[in-house]
Amino acid sequence: MINYLKGTVANIHKSTGNRVTLILEVNQIGYELQIPRSLSEKLSIDSKESVQIFTHFQIREDQQILYGFASGDERDLFRQLVSVSGIGAQLAIALIDTLGLPNLVQAIVTGNIRALSKTPGVGTKTAERIALELKTKLAEWGNIYGLDIAHDVTESSPTITRALPGIIEDVEMTLLALGYENQEITQAINSISKDEILTKSKNPEDWIRSAIAWLSK
């Protein structure tokens, strides 16, 4: 119905439950949109510059809600998430906020249950259901975001494969503990996964050493 709105930020309200509401003024009309916390951090009430917010309009029996996102891809990923049984709008936004779009897509496609479970409210069974239902649908997004995820996952693939999620999870947890950011970790894993010699190793320490070496460049 409404693909996007372009206007100025009139107000940003953070309420209990970690919900963030944006009032976007468009042609002297104030639209109320619920947005991810990550988007609110990029917006400023003091700025008079026009911003473009991609929207999703949800109609329920008791209410109508307009959700806003930083990009069309983020909005489309939200729609994919809420299509999964048991995943509501609030949980979908929490997933986007916790992992960010590229990391969330990678976690789903590679079946990284531990990464998905980092989101408050997402248990192991819910994470498994998200990966199961969306893995195939989101596989092509890997190429779009340079995640280097094979569409047809096989054990012989030199990229991140079904045989490696456990190792990748160990690498992620170790690097997070060392203070690296999610985006840095994703870039490092994507890069070292191109090493055909390394992909034959099932020793997490080999992967961790390679990742740290890449991050230290």
C-alpha positions in Angstrom: 0.0 0.0 0.0 2.7 2.5 1.0 6.2 1.6 -0.3 8.0 4.4 1.5 7.6 7.8 3.0 10.0 10.7 2.6 9.9 13.6 5.2 11.5 15.1 8.2 11.9 13.6 11.7 9.4 15.3 14.1 10.0 13.1 17.1 11.4 9.8 18.3 9.9 8.1 21.3 11.4 5.1 23.1 8.9 3.3 25.2 9.0 0.3 27.6 9.6 -3.0 25.9 12.4 -1.5 23.8 9.9 -0.2 21.2 10.8 2.9 19.2 8.3 5.1 17.6 9.2 7.6 14.9 6.9 10.6 14.0 7.7 11.4 10.4 6.3 14.6 9.0 5.3 14.4 5.4 3.6 17.4 3.8 2.4 18.6 7.2 1.0 15.2 8.2 2.7 13.3 11.0 3.0 9.5 10.4 3.6 7.3 13.4 5.9 4.4 12.6 7.4 1.7 14.7 11.1 1.4 13.8 14.1 -0.7 14.8 16.3 0.8 17.5 19.3 0.7 15.0 17.4 3.0 12.7 16.5 5.5 15.4 20.2 5.8 16.2 20.8 7.1 12.7 18.1 9.7 12.9 18.2 13.2 14.5 15.3 15.3 15.6 17.3 18.4 15.2 18.1 17.7 11.5 15.7 19.2 9.0 17.0 17.0 6.2 14.5 14.8 4.4 14.8 11.1 5.2 13.3 8.1 3.3 11.7 5.4 5.4 10.6 2.1 3.8 7.3 0.9 5.2 5.2 -2.1 6.0 1.5 -1.6 6.9 0.0 -4.2 9.2 -3.8 -4.4 9.7 -5.3 -6.3 12.7 -8.7 -6.5 14.1 -7.9 -4.1 16.9 -5.2 -1.9 15.4 -3.3 -0.7 12.4 0.5 -0.3 12.6 3.0 1.2 10.2 6.5 -0.2 10.5 9.5 1.7 9.1 12.9 0.5 7.9 16.2 2.0 6.7 16.0 0.1 3.4 13.7 -1.8 1.1 15.8 -5.0 1.7 15.5 -4.6 5.5 11.7 -4.2 5.1 11.6 -7.3 2.8 13.6 -9.3 5.3 11.1 -8.3 8.0 8.3 -9.6 5.9 10.1 -12.9 5.4 10.6 -13.2 9.1 6.9 -12.6 10.1 5.9 -15.2 7.5 7.5 -17.8 9.8 5.0 -19.4 12.2 5.4 -18.0 15.7 7.4 -15.0 14.6 5.6 -11.7 15.3 6.6 -8.2 14.3 8.3 -7.5 17.6 10.5 -10.5 17.4 11.3 -9.9 13.8 12.5 -6.3 14.6 14.5 -7.7 17.6 16.3 -10.1 15.2 17.1 -7.2 12.8 18.3 -5.0 15.7 20.5 -7.7 17.3 22.3 -9.1 14.2 21.8 -6.5 11.4 20.7 -7.4 7.9 23.9 -9.1 6.5 24.6 -11.1 9.7 21.0 -12.2 10.1 20.8 -13.4 6.5 24.1 -15.3 6.9 22.9 -16.9 10.2 19.7 -18.1 8.6 21.2 -19.4 5.4 24.1 -21.3 7.2 21.8 -22.6 9.9 23.8 -20.8 12.6 21.4 -21.5 15.5 23.7 -20.0 18.1 23.9 -16.7 16.3 20.1 -16.5 15.9 19.6 -17.4 19.6 21.5 -14.3 20.6 18.3 -12.4 20.1 16.2 -12.0 23.3 13.1 -14.1 23.0 14.5 -16.5 20.4 15.2 -19.9 21.8 16.8 -22.9 20.0 13.5 -24.3 18.6 12.5 -20.9 17.3 15.9 -20.3 15.7 15.8 -23.8 14.1 12.3 -23.0 12.6 13.5 -19.7 11.2 16.5 -21.4 9.5 14.5 -24.3 8.2 11.7 -22.2 6.7 13.8 -19.3 5.3 17.2 -20.9 4.3 16.2 -21.6 0.7 14.3 -18.4 0.3 17.2 -16.2 1.5 20.1 -18.2 -0.1 20.3 -15.8 -3.1 20.7 -12.8 -0.8 24.1 -14.2 0.1 25.5 -13.1 -3.3 23.8 -9.7 -3.0 25.5 -8.9 0.3 28.8 -10.5 -0.6 28.4 -13.2 2.1 29.9 -15.8 -0.1 27.3 -18.4 0.8 26.8 -21.2 -1.7 23.2 -21.5 -2.9 23.5 -25.3 -3.3 25.1 -26.3 0.0 27.4 -29.4 -0.3 30.3 -30.8 1.8 32.7 -30.1 -1.0 31.9 -26.4 -1.3 34.9 -24.1 -0.5 32.6 -21.6 1.1 30.6 -21.7 4.4 28.7 -25.0 4.2 26.4 -27.2 6.2 29.4 -29.1 7.5 30.9 -26.0 9.2 28.2 -24.2 11.2 29.6 -25.5 14.5 33.1 -24.3 13.6 31.8 -20.9 12.5 29.8 -20.5 15.8 33.0 -21.2 17.8 34.9 -18.6 15.7 32.1 -16.0 16.2 31.9 -16.6 20.0 35.6 -16.4 20.4 36.0 -13.2 18.4 33.0 -11.6 20.2 34.7 -12.4 23.5 37.9 -10.7 22.2 35.9 -7.5 21.5 35.5 -7.7 17.8 32.3 -6.3 16.3 29.7 -8.5 14.4 30.4 -6.8 11.1 34.2 -7.3 11.4 33.7 -11.0 12.3 31.4 -11.5 9.3 33.9 -10.0 7.0 36.8 -12.1 8.4 34.8 -15.3 8.2 33.7 -14.6 4.6 37.3 -13.9 3.6 39.0 -16.9 5.3 36.3 -19.2 4.0 37.7 -18.7 0.5 40.9 -20.6 1.6 40.5 -24.1 0.2 43.1 -25.5 2.6 41.4 -24.0 5.7 38.0 -25.2 4.7 39.3 -28.8 4.9 40.2 -28.3 8.5 37.6 -29.2 11.2 39.8 -27.7 14.0 38.2 -24.4 15.3 41.6 -23.2 16.4 42.8 -23.1 12.8 39.9 -21.0 11.9 40.2 -18.7 14.9 43.9 -18.1 14.2 43.2 -17.3 10.6 40.4 -14.9 11.5 42.5 -13.1 14.0 45.4 -12.8 11.5 43.0 -11.4 8.9 41.6 -8.9 11.4 45.1 -7.8 12.4 46.0 -6.8 8.9 
